[in-house]
Amino acid sequence: MEFTNKVIWITGASSGIGKSIAIELSKQNVKLILSSRNKDKLRKVQAECNTPENVKILTLDLEDYNNLQPKVTEAITLFGTIDILFNNAGISQRSLVKDTAIAVDKRIMDINYLGTVALTKAILPHFIEKNNGHFVVITSIVGKIGTPLRSSYSASKHALHGFFDSLRAEVFSNNIKVTLACPGFVQTNVSLNALTGDGSPQNKMDAATKNGLTSEHFSKLLLKAVKNEKQEVYIGGFKEKLAVYVKRFFPTLLSKMIRKLAVT
């Protein structure tokens, strides 16, 4: 699958991974729709793209998941079609289960899971009608492995795997592809914006995030996987990727390793 001449919609495009995906794709003769809640930041990303005239901006709030159908209709009218949807937007967490208000758990699920699912369901009829489409879903290594301080974040990403694995099987005959991409630690603001137990942002950069892959390097590896129509890909450091396989073949060992992680 080639990106040339494709219309590609990216959520969470105002910073981090979404921004890097947009800039990298803009080098490949595509048309882009960039979405997030922040129009000013989206405009800055648009200006950094290779061909800003081929980039449209559409503000979007996944938390308002009951009202996404009009956004999908608007997105389709921008270039007449959509070929690939990058479900990238989301929010993380840094709090112990015992310290996390249920309202925080709900907000994480509303944004990461229900918002992504609602947007996917809204655009699905368009993909089915054209008998073609590709969902790229940015989940996380913790969508495969639960770790301390990320209980609801991990749960929301696990849920995405269940939903999109099911969807992949259902729409195979419609020539619709699904790629689940699981980042390890990537240098973004995800930990700064992560919700704490009372719902306030952490406002602190995790050491592991600071030392992770650059978002530019991550995006190049991701786009290679999407181009090859991979069903699932793990992109991160050696330890993060190794943990997925340890979980699969030696789950008790991984449980012991996870218990030793710092809980601060």
Backbone bond lengths (Angstrom), bond angles and torsions (degrees), N, CA, C in turn:
res aa  C-N    CA-C-N  psi(-1)  N-CA   C-N-CA  omega(-1)  CA-C   N-CA-C  phi
1 M - - - 1.456 - - 1.533 108.79 -
2 E 1.323 115.43 130.51 1.458 121.62 178.32 1.521 110.04 -105.26
3 F 1.337 116.80 151.00 1.459 121.14 179.04 1.527 112.71 -86.33
4 T 1.305 117.42 -20.16 1.463 121.62 -175.58 1.529 111.86 -51.02
5 N 1.329 114.74 129.41 1.472 123.59 177.63 1.531 113.85 69.19
6 K 1.329 117.99 8.15 1.460 120.26 177.37 1.530 110.58 -80.04
7 V 1.328 115.33 151.10 1.467 121.76 170.81 1.521 107.03 -100.93
8 I 1.325 115.79 120.31 1.461 120.95 -170.51 1.524 109.87 -125.52
9 W 1.326 116.01 128.24 1.463 123.11 -179.37 1.526 108.34 -107.43
10 I 1.327 116.34 128.50 1.469 121.85 -178.30 1.516 109.45 -122.87
11 T 1.328 117.53 121.75 1.467 120.45 173.19 1.528 108.85 -91.88
12 G 1.329 115.75 158.56 1.467 119.61 -176.89 1.512 111.40 62.64
13 A 1.342 116.17 37.21 1.468 121.47 -170.64 1.517 114.29 -90.68
14 S 1.323 117.98 1.83 1.469 119.74 -174.32 1.523 113.57 -83.30
15 S 1.336 117.95 -10.98 1.466 120.37 -179.11 1.523 109.70 -164.24
16 G 1.325 115.37 173.76 1.456 121.73 171.58 1.512 115.31 57.37
17 I 1.324 115.27 -135.43 1.458 121.51 -176.88 1.519 111.33 -60.82
18 G 1.324 117.83 -44.16 1.459 120.76 -178.89 1.511 112.35 -60.17
19 K 1.321 116.47 -43.39 1.464 121.18 177.85 1.517 110.91 -62.01
20 S 1.322 117.11 -44.64 1.466 120.88 -178.64 1.530 111.36 -65.70
21 I 1.336 116.74 -38.75 1.464 120.01 176.59 1.528 109.60 -60.73
22 A 1.326 116.11 -44.57 1.469 120.57 -178.55 1.526 111.37 -61.47
23 I 1.315 116.78 -47.62 1.464 120.48 -177.38 1.528 110.85 -65.33
24 E 1.321 116.72 -40.78 1.465 120.47 179.13 1.526 110.69 -65.98
25 L 1.325 117.58 -44.14 1.467 120.54 -179.64 1.521 111.71 -66.76
26 S 1.333 117.11 -30.30 1.466 119.79 -177.86 1.526 112.03 -65.02
27 K 1.325 116.98 -14.42 1.467 121.40 177.61 1.527 111.73 -83.20
28 Q 1.341 116.57 -4.27 1.462 120.12 -169.46 1.529 113.92 -117.42
29 N 1.329 116.36 30.14 1.467 121.68 174.01 1.527 112.16 55.39
30 V 1.333 114.79 55.59 1.462 120.83 178.07 1.525 109.26 -121.06
31 K 1.303 115.28 169.92 1.462 121.76 170.37 1.522 107.62 -110.35
32 L 1.324 116.36 133.06 1.458 121.46 -172.26 1.523 111.99 -119.31
33 I 1.334 114.76 143.57 1.463 122.53 168.62 1.521 105.94 -119.17
34 L 1.315 116.52 120.26 1.462 121.80 -177.07 1.520 110.05 -107.77
35 S 1.328 115.69 129.42 1.462 119.84 -178.20 1.521 112.25 -130.58
36 S 1.298 115.12 144.63 1.469 125.57 168.61 1.525 105.07 -172.22
37 R 1.312 116.86 -172.32 1.465 118.97 178.00 1.525 112.04 -84.08
38 N 1.332 117.86 -18.73 1.460 122.40 -170.02 1.529 111.79 -105.34
39 K 1.326 116.76 101.10 1.462 121.10 -176.99 1.525 112.15 -65.12
40 D 1.326 117.75 -38.89 1.466 120.29 -178.44 1.526 111.36 -62.42
41 K 1.321 117.11 -42.81 1.469 119.93 178.51 1.521 111.04 -67.75
42 L 1.316 116.85 -36.20 1.465 120.15 177.24 1.519 110.84 -63.30
43 R 1.308 117.30 -39.02 1.461 120.68 178.31 1.533 111.30 -63.19
44 K 1.324 116.43 -36.78 1.465 119.90 177.64 1.529 110.79 -66.31
45 V 1.333 116.24 -40.05 1.466 119.82 176.78 1.527 109.72 -64.98
46 Q 1.311 116.10 -43.10 1.467 120.87 178.09 1.532 110.60 -55.67
47 A 1.320 116.41 -43.14 1.461 121.12 -178.84 1.524 112.16 -66.11
48 E 1.330 117.22 -27.10 1.463 121.25 -179.87 1.526 112.76 -83.29
49 C 1.319 117.07 -12.76 1.461 120.42 -179.61 1.530 110.45 -73.02
50 N 1.324 115.72 155.39 1.459 121.32 -176.83 1.524 113.15 -60.44
51 T 1.315 116.95 -42.71 1.470 121.42 -179.19 1.523 108.73 -127.59
52 P 1.330 117.21 81.44 1.468 120.98 -177.09 1.524 113.66 -54.51
53 E 1.330 117.09 -27.86 1.471 119.92 179.62 1.527 112.32 -67.64
54 N 1.328 117.30 -17.21 1.467 121.69 177.10 1.527 112.29 -99.50
55 V 1.331 115.52 16.67 1.467 120.88 -178.81 1.523 109.51 -122.43
56 K 1.322 116.19 123.76 1.466 121.59 177.07 1.527 109.65 -110.36
57 I 1.323 114.99 152.87 1.463 121.79 -179.12 1.524 109.66 -113.72
58 L 1.331 114.92 134.23 1.465 120.90 177.77 1.523 108.33 -140.80
59 T 1.331 117.05 108.23 1.464 119.71 -179.86 1.527 109.79 -67.22
60 L 1.328 114.18 147.20 1.465 119.72 -172.82 1.516 109.16 -157.79
61 D 1.333 116.88 137.31 1.456 122.83 176.00 1.526 108.26 -123.58
62 L 1.331 117.05 106.92 1.460 120.85 -177.84 1.528 112.58 -62.10
63 E 1.319 116.38 -26.27 1.461 119.24 -179.35 1.529 111.00 -65.27
64 D 1.323 116.69 -24.51 1.464 122.13 176.72 1.537 108.05 -89.77
65 Y 1.326 115.61 57.40 1.470 120.18 -168.77 1.524 114.25 -72.77
66 N 1.313 118.35 -11.25 1.465 120.04 176.98 1.526 112.78 -81.66
67 N 1.324 116.30 -6.69 1.472 119.96 -175.16 1.527 112.44 -127.29
68 L 1.318 117.05 36.98 1.458 120.30 -177.09 1.530 113.49 -93.07
69 Q 1.337 118.14 -18.85 1.461 119.50 -179.00 1.530 112.68 -58.04
70 P 1.337 119.31 -44.73 1.475 118.45 177.33 1.531 112.44 -61.25
71 K 1.319 117.36 -32.57 1.460 120.69 177.69 1.522 111.34 -66.06
72 V 1.327 116.22 -39.48 1.462 120.63 177.92 1.530 110.24 -65.30
73 T 1.313 115.91 -44.08 1.473 120.34 177.71 1.518 110.84 -58.55
74 E 1.331 115.77 -43.13 1.464 120.75 179.06 1.524 110.69 -65.85
75 A 1.325 116.83 -41.56 1.465 120.93 -179.49 1.524 111.27 -61.25
76 I 1.316 116.26 -42.89 1.465 120.30 -178.66 1.531 110.70 -64.17
77 T 1.335 117.48 -36.70 1.468 120.51 -178.12 1.529 112.28 -69.88
78 L 1.333 118.26 -21.44 1.464 120.62 -176.33 1.522 112.52 -61.17
79 F 1.336 117.48 -41.52 1.466 121.61 178.32 1.526 112.63 -127.58
80 G 1.326 117.21 3.92 1.457 120.79 177.92 1.517 115.23 90.60
81 T 1.309 117.64 -12.36 1.459 121.99 179.60 1.520 109.07 -166.54
82 I 1.317 116.75 170.86 1.465 123.15 170.22 1.523 106.76 -138.26
83 D 1.319 116.25 133.48 1.462 121.48 -178.72 1.522 113.42 -103.65
84 I 1.336 116.38 -36.56 1.466 120.81 -176.79 1.522 108.78 -137.57
85 L 1.321 116.52 133.82 1.465 121.88 173.55 1.515 108.86 -114.00
86 F 1.331 116.16 119.19 1.460 121.68 172.57 1.522 107.98 -92.37
87 N 1.327 116.99 104.65 1.463 122.37 174.45 1.525 108.00 -81.75
88 N 1.314 115.99 90.40 1.456 120.84 -173.14 1.524 113.54 -112.80
89 A 1.319 118.64 -26.81 1.468 121.49 -174.31 1.523 111.77 -63.50
90 G 1.315 115.63 147.22 1.458 119.93 177.43 1.522 111.06 173.58
91 I 1.328 115.12 178.94 1.459 120.85 -179.29 1.517 109.17 -139.77
92 S 1.337 116.36 146.91 1.459 120.47 -176.45 1.533 111.16 -104.87
93 Q 1.320 115.78 -171.69 1.465 122.14 -172.80 1.522 109.61 -147.35
94 R 1.327 116.26 146.72 1.458 122.00 172.34 1.535 108.00 -143.41
95 S 1.326 116.74 82.08 1.465 120.08 178.60 1.515 110.20 -163.07
96 L 1.327 115.36 148.52 1.455 121.04 176.59 1.526 110.25 -70.54
97 V 1.317 116.58 151.54 1.469 121.02 178.54 1.524 110.79 -54.59
98 K 1.344 116.69 -44.97 1.466 120.89 -175.42 1.525 112.46 -66.47
99 D 1.347 116.59 -18.90 1.461 120.23 -177.37 1.523 113.42 -104.51
100 T 1.322 117.75 2.16 1.463 121.07 -172.38 1.526 111.69 -100.86
101 A 1.323 115.71 120.07 1.465 121.07 177.24 1.519 109.92 -65.21
102 I 1.318 116.82 144.08 1.465 121.01 -178.86 1.530 111.17 -61.19
103 A 1.317 117.42 -27.82 1.468 120.48 177.28 1.524 111.04 -64.10
104 V 1.324 116.17 -32.20 1.466 120.68 177.50 1.526 110.15 -71.17
105 D 1.338 116.04 -43.36 1.467 120.05 175.54 1.531 110.25 -55.91
106 K 1.339 115.61 -45.07 1.470 120.53 -178.18 1.517 110.88 -64.39
107 R 1.329 117.47 -42.57 1.468 119.43 -177.69 1.526 111.15 -63.72
108 I 1.318 116.33 -40.72 1.467 120.00 178.59 1.523 110.67 -62.43
109 M 1.333 116.60 -43.71 1.464 119.84 178.65 1.529 111.39 -67.83
110 D 1.320 116.85 -38.03 1.464 120.57 179.32 1.526 111.20 -60.47
111 I 1.321 116.63 -44.32 1.465 120.65 -177.04 1.527 111.17 -78.06
112 N 1.328 115.86 -56.71 1.462 120.07 -171.35 1.520 113.48 -71.36
113 Y 1.335 116.37 -39.80 1.461 118.87 -175.65 1.524 112.00 -100.15
114 L 1.341 117.50 -64.73 1.460 119.62 -173.63 1.529 112.48 -64.31
115 G 1.328 117.29 -37.66 1.462 119.66 177.65 1.516 111.83 -62.90
116 T 1.327 116.24 -45.20 1.463 121.11 178.96 1.522 111.14 -65.42
117 V 1.324 116.90 -42.50 1.466 121.11 179.21 1.529 110.75 -65.00
118 A 1.324 117.10 -43.09 1.466 120.70 -179.18 1.527 111.28 -62.92
119 L 1.323 116.73 -42.29 1.462 120.42 178.93 1.529 110.21 -65.36
120 T 1.316 115.92 -41.03 1.461 121.08 178.57 1.524 111.20 -62.54
121 K 1.331 116.78 -45.73 1.465 120.33 179.30 1.527 111.37 -64.34
122 A 1.323 116.89 -34.11 1.463 120.32 -178.07 1.531 111.75 -68.95
123 I 1.327 117.01 -34.76 1.467 120.23 -177.88 1.525 112.38 -92.47
124 L 1.318 117.37 -14.84 1.462 121.23 -176.29 1.534 113.69 -55.95
125 P 1.337 119.63 -44.30 1.476 118.73 178.69 1.531 112.96 -57.61
126 H 1.336 117.23 -34.26 1.465 121.75 177.56 1.524 110.29 -64.12
127 F 1.327 116.87 -44.89 1.466 120.89 178.52 1.530 111.02 -64.98
128 I 1.333 116.55 -40.23 1.467 120.26 -179.80 1.533 110.46 -66.41
129 E 1.327 116.48 -41.68 1.467 120.61 -179.41 1.520 111.32 -61.73
130 K 1.330 117.33 -40.36 1.465 120.28 -178.77 1.525 112.32 -88.08
131 N 1.355 115.85 -2.19 1.468 122.18 179.20 1.522 111.38 55.50
132 N 1.326 115.30 41.76 1.463 120.38 -179.41 1.520 108.83 -171.40
133 G 1.313 116.78 146.44 1.458 121.35 176.91 1.512 110.16 165.33
134 H 1.318 114.99 164.70 1.464 119.64 -178.82 1.523 108.92 -147.42
135 F 1.318 115.96 121.89 1.467 121.65 173.06 1.525 108.43 -98.11
136 V 1.315 116.35 123.47 1.470 121.45 172.79 1.519 106.34 -111.80
137 V 1.316 116.24 120.71 1.463 121.26 -173.15 1.524 109.36 -117.13
138 I 1.331 116.06 118.76 1.457 120.48 177.82 1.521 107.58 -86.59
139 T 1.319 116.57 106.44 1.457 120.56 178.38 1.529 107.55 -101.58
140 S 1.313 118.79 -116.77 1.460 121.93 -179.29 1.522 108.61 -175.73
141 I 1.316 115.91 158.01 1.465 119.05 170.42 1.529 109.57 -58.52
142 V 1.343 117.02 -32.09 1.466 118.41 177.96 1.533 111.64 -75.70
143 G 1.328 116.99 -0.58 1.451 120.38 167.63 1.521 111.10 -78.14
144 K 1.322 115.39 -8.70 1.467 121.80 175.52 1.527 111.39 -113.53
145 I 1.342 115.88 -25.38 1.469 121.81 -174.63 1.526 109.06 -137.15
146 G 1.313 118.24 122.03 1.461 120.81 175.81 1.518 110.77 -80.14
147 T 1.336 116.86 134.92 1.464 121.47 179.44 1.526 110.19 -129.72
148 P 1.323 117.68 160.67 1.470 120.79 179.94 1.535 112.40 -56.77
149 L 1.314 115.44 148.73 1.458 125.50 175.40 1.524 114.07 74.90
150 R 1.333 117.54 1.56 1.455 120.74 -175.84 1.537 112.11 -132.44
151 S 1.306 117.30 32.57 1.466 120.78 -171.77 1.528 112.73 -56.81
152 S 1.319 117.74 -53.42 1.464 120.19 -177.19 1.521 111.79 -76.28
153 Y 1.308 116.91 -34.65 1.461 120.41 174.48 1.521 109.63 -60.25
154 S 1.332 116.07 -47.19 1.461 121.14 178.22 1.525 110.68 -61.49
155 A 1.319 116.42 -43.36 1.467 120.64 179.76 1.526 111.27 -61.04
156 S 1.325 116.81 -41.58 1.464 120.23 -179.66 1.519 111.37 -65.13
157 K 1.320 116.94 -35.83 1.463 120.49 179.52 1.524 111.41 -76.80
158 H 1.340 117.77 -37.08 1.464 120.30 172.39 1.537 109.99 -58.40
159 A 1.319 115.70 -41.88 1.467 120.35 -178.61 1.521 111.10 -61.86
160 L 1.324 117.10 -38.34 1.460 120.29 178.35 1.524 111.38 -61.76
161 H 1.323 116.44 -38.61 1.463 119.41 178.71 1.524 110.62 -63.21
162 G 1.321 117.09 -43.83 1.457 119.99 178.69 1.510 112.14 -61.94
163 F 1.327 116.27 -45.31 1.468 120.59 -178.44 1.518 111.43 -64.36
164 F 1.329 117.11 -50.57 1.461 119.84 -173.61 1.525 113.38 -76.06
165 D 1.319 118.32 -25.73 1.469 119.31 171.23 1.526 109.90 -64.54
166 S 1.332 116.09 -41.72 1.463 120.37 177.14 1.525 110.94 -65.18
167 L 1.323 115.98 -45.47 1.469 120.27 -179.40 1.525 110.85 -60.78
168 R 1.321 116.91 -42.17 1.465 120.77 -178.97 1.524 111.37 -54.88
169 A 1.321 115.72 -44.07 1.465 120.13 179.83 1.530 111.38 -66.91
170 E 1.322 116.56 -37.59 1.462 120.81 -176.53 1.523 112.86 -69.75
171 V 1.336 117.51 -33.38 1.472 119.87 -172.40 1.526 113.02 -108.05
172 F 1.320 117.06 11.63 1.468 120.66 179.79 1.530 110.87 -55.76
173 S 1.316 117.15 -43.20 1.471 120.98 -177.18 1.525 112.36 -71.70
174 N 1.348 116.95 -12.14 1.465 121.57 177.02 1.522 112.26 -94.63
175 N 1.332 115.83 10.14 1.468 121.41 179.26 1.530 112.10 59.98
176 I 1.325 115.87 35.35 1.466 121.87 178.39 1.524 108.32 -107.04
177 K 1.322 115.81 127.63 1.456 121.98 -176.34 1.530 110.70 -102.01
178 V 1.330 115.06 154.80 1.469 121.89 174.94 1.527 108.52 -133.29
179 T 1.320 116.17 125.13 1.461 122.12 173.74 1.516 108.91 -117.92
180 L 1.325 116.82 119.77 1.465 122.35 174.76 1.527 108.00 -98.37
181 A 1.322 116.35 116.86 1.459 121.64 -178.34 1.522 109.82 -109.02
182 C 1.319 116.71 124.97 1.461 122.33 -174.90 1.530 110.19 -112.03
183 P 1.331 117.90 98.62 1.464 119.88 176.91 1.526 111.18 -73.34
184 G 1.336 114.64 146.91 1.447 120.16 164.37 1.526 106.54 -88.20
185 F 1.317 116.66 -135.53 1.462 119.67 178.49 1.532 109.89 -80.93
186 V 1.343 115.38 125.84 1.460 122.50 179.69 1.521 107.79 -129.38
187 Q 1.324 116.55 141.01 1.466 121.87 -176.62 1.536 110.81 -74.03
188 T 1.328 115.16 87.37 1.465 122.12 176.69 1.526 108.47 -135.97
189 N 1.321 116.05 -175.98 1.466 120.86 177.35 1.521 112.86 -88.89
190 V 1.333 117.03 14.93 1.463 120.17 -174.39 1.523 112.54 -56.98
191 S 1.342 117.53 -39.49 1.469 119.21 -179.23 1.531 111.42 -76.34
192 L 1.336 117.89 -30.24 1.466 120.57 176.74 1.523 110.72 -63.68
193 N 1.333 115.41 -39.94 1.465 120.92 -176.63 1.523 113.88 -89.63
194 A 1.339 116.93 -5.28 1.462 120.90 -176.68 1.531 110.89 -59.52
195 L 1.331 115.44 141.56 1.461 120.25 -179.21 1.522 111.19 -80.18
196 T 1.312 115.87 138.40 1.462 121.24 173.13 1.534 108.20 -93.64
197 G 1.321 116.24 -175.51 1.458 120.83 -172.88 1.511 115.57 -58.99
198 D 1.331 117.47 -30.04 1.475 120.15 -179.71 1.524 112.51 -96.61
199 G 1.335 116.42 3.48 1.459 120.24 177.67 1.506 114.88 95.95
200 S 1.325 118.00 -5.24 1.462 120.92 177.95 1.529 109.70 -81.42
201 P 1.345 117.57 153.45 1.465 119.55 -179.74 1.525 111.17 -70.76
202 Q 1.314 115.79 149.73 1.462 120.41 -179.06 1.532 111.86 -66.74
203 N 1.340 116.66 -35.71 1.469 122.29 -179.52 1.522 112.73 55.22
204 K 1.314 115.46 37.33 1.456 120.66 -178.91 1.520 108.18 -148.23
205 M 1.337 115.59 135.75 1.453 120.52 179.20 1.527 109.85 -86.83
206 D 1.338 116.51 124.23 1.459 120.69 175.69 1.525 109.49 -69.35
207 A 1.319 115.87 143.97 1.468 120.07 178.57 1.526 111.01 -61.33
208 A 1.338 116.51 -41.57 1.469 119.90 -178.70 1.526 111.20 -64.62
209 T 1.336 116.37 -37.95 1.464 120.02 178.22 1.522 110.30 -67.54
210 K 1.312 116.29 -42.65 1.468 121.77 179.95 1.523 111.38 -60.24
211 N 1.332 116.37 -33.23 1.464 121.27 -176.91 1.530 113.24 -98.13
212 G 1.330 116.58 10.42 1.461 120.51 -177.40 1.514 112.89 -79.86
213 L 1.333 115.71 -171.64 1.457 121.28 175.82 1.523 109.89 -63.29
214 T 1.312 117.37 149.27 1.458 118.88 171.03 1.529 108.05 -69.95
215 S 1.303 116.19 151.54 1.466 119.16 179.64 1.525 110.86 -65.34
216 E 1.344 116.80 -28.67 1.462 120.68 178.41 1.529 110.75 -66.55
217 H 1.340 116.33 -44.58 1.465 120.27 179.14 1.525 110.39 -66.32
218 F 1.334 115.61 -42.71 1.460 119.88 177.60 1.530 110.51 -56.75
219 S 1.324 116.80 -45.71 1.459 120.87 -175.81 1.518 111.98 -63.90
220 K 1.314 117.06 -39.28 1.465 119.85 177.65 1.524 110.97 -61.83
221 L 1.335 117.25 -43.60 1.466 121.10 179.03 1.532 110.74 -67.11
222 L 1.326 116.06 -39.05 1.459 120.15 178.92 1.521 111.00 -62.78
223 L 1.316 117.20 -48.19 1.457 120.47 -176.68 1.524 111.53 -65.05
224 K 1.316 117.18 -31.55 1.464 120.04 174.34 1.523 110.33 -63.24
225 A 1.336 116.58 -42.19 1.473 121.17 178.94 1.521 111.18 -65.80
226 V 1.335 116.82 -41.07 1.467 120.99 179.39 1.524 110.05 -65.68
227 K 1.318 116.14 -43.23 1.463 121.03 178.67 1.525 111.01 -57.99
228 N 1.340 116.02 -36.90 1.465 121.42 179.30 1.532 112.70 -86.79
229 E 1.332 115.87 4.61 1.468 123.10 177.36 1.528 112.44 55.91
230 K 1.324 115.73 42.47 1.462 120.91 176.35 1.525 109.65 -65.40
231 Q 1.317 117.00 142.78 1.458 120.72 177.48 1.525 111.43 -78.31
232 E 1.332 117.25 -36.31 1.466 121.35 -178.57 1.517 108.28 -152.19
233 V 1.320 116.32 137.75 1.457 120.25 -178.66 1.520 109.75 -142.92
234 Y 1.346 116.50 140.47 1.461 123.04 177.87 1.521 107.69 -109.21
235 I 1.337 116.39 123.40 1.463 120.89 -176.05 1.523 108.51 -127.60
236 G 1.311 116.13 110.26 1.459 120.81 -178.61 1.506 110.43 179.67
237 G 1.319 115.78 -163.72 1.451 121.28 177.94 1.524 111.86 -73.99
238 F 1.299 115.79 170.56 1.470 121.45 -177.28 1.525 111.58 -58.21
239 K 1.320 117.81 -44.08 1.464 120.92 -175.96 1.522 111.63 -65.96
240 E 1.342 116.60 -41.06 1.460 119.14 -179.66 1.523 111.09 -63.73
241 K 1.331 116.45 -45.22 1.468 120.19 -179.51 1.524 110.96 -68.26
242 L 1.323 116.50 -38.62 1.461 120.19 178.72 1.521 110.78 -60.81
243 A 1.328 116.78 -38.54 1.467 120.98 -177.28 1.527 111.77 -58.85
244 V 1.330 117.47 -34.53 1.467 120.82 179.65 1.530 110.02 -61.14
245 Y 1.317 116.26 -41.65 1.463 120.05 -177.10 1.526 111.87 -79.23
246 V 1.333 116.32 -32.01 1.462 119.28 174.32 1.528 109.71 -64.06
247 K 1.341 116.17 -40.80 1.468 120.57 177.12 1.532 111.21 -59.69
248 R 1.311 115.38 -40.64 1.466 120.55 -176.62 1.531 111.79 -69.24
249 F 1.338 116.70 -42.86 1.464 119.69 -171.73 1.532 113.99 -104.58
250 F 1.347 116.52 -24.90 1.465 120.41 -178.28 1.527 109.68 -136.85
251 P 1.347 117.69 64.68 1.465 120.93 -173.10 1.523 114.14 -60.39
252 T 1.329 118.01 -35.82 1.467 119.77 179.95 1.517 110.82 -66.43
253 L 1.314 116.18 -39.56 1.470 120.51 177.03 1.523 110.53 -61.91
254 L 1.323 116.96 -43.64 1.459 119.12 -179.57 1.528 110.58 -64.14
255 S 1.324 117.27 -38.29 1.471 120.16 178.48 1.516 111.30 -58.73
256 K 1.311 116.68 -40.23 1.461 120.85 177.64 1.521 111.10 -65.88
257 M 1.317 115.94 -40.38 1.463 120.12 179.17 1.532 111.13 -65.66
258 I 1.338 116.24 -41.88 1.465 120.35 -179.08 1.522 111.19 -63.44
259 R 1.357 116.46 -37.44 1.474 119.88 -179.08 1.522 112.21 -63.92
260 K 1.321 116.52 -22.02 1.463 120.19 -177.50 1.522 112.54 -87.35
261 L 1.352 116.96 -7.08 1.461 118.91 178.54 1.518 110.15 -65.42
262 A 1.307 115.57 146.35 1.464 120.70 180.00 1.520 110.16 -63.87
263 V 1.294 118.13 133.03 1.461 123.42 176.93 1.519 106.86 -114.56
264 T 1.344 115.29 88.23 1.464 120.31 -177.02 1.520 110.06 -134.13
